[in-house]
Amino acid sequence: MIVGTGKIKFRLFHINSLKEKRKIVKSIVHRIKNKFNISIAETDLNDSHDWAQIGFAIIGNDSRLINSKLDKVINMADDLGLAMIADTHIEIIHL
């Protein structure tokens, strides 16, 4: 079994409330979850207006496929254009 995990840190601009931030983050999470059918959630920086972080995980049996999907998730998050990606991290674990 192979587990691929990733996290994306976003920089948000012109956000005046946590309600506005959560709307953007929920939109990103919802669109990615619908496209890739993966586990994904906001994982950190919950009380910051300017920053957000999401984490996601994919399980499979082919590390190349897992790595490809992780990259596609990051690319989609960037292509949505809802927030600027400040940092990304992926990890593949062989169990």
Summary of the structure (lengths in Angstrom):
residues: 95
radius of gyration: 13.4
end to end distance: 5.3
largest distance: 43.4
contacts: 272
relative contact order: 0.35
helix: 39%
strand: 39%
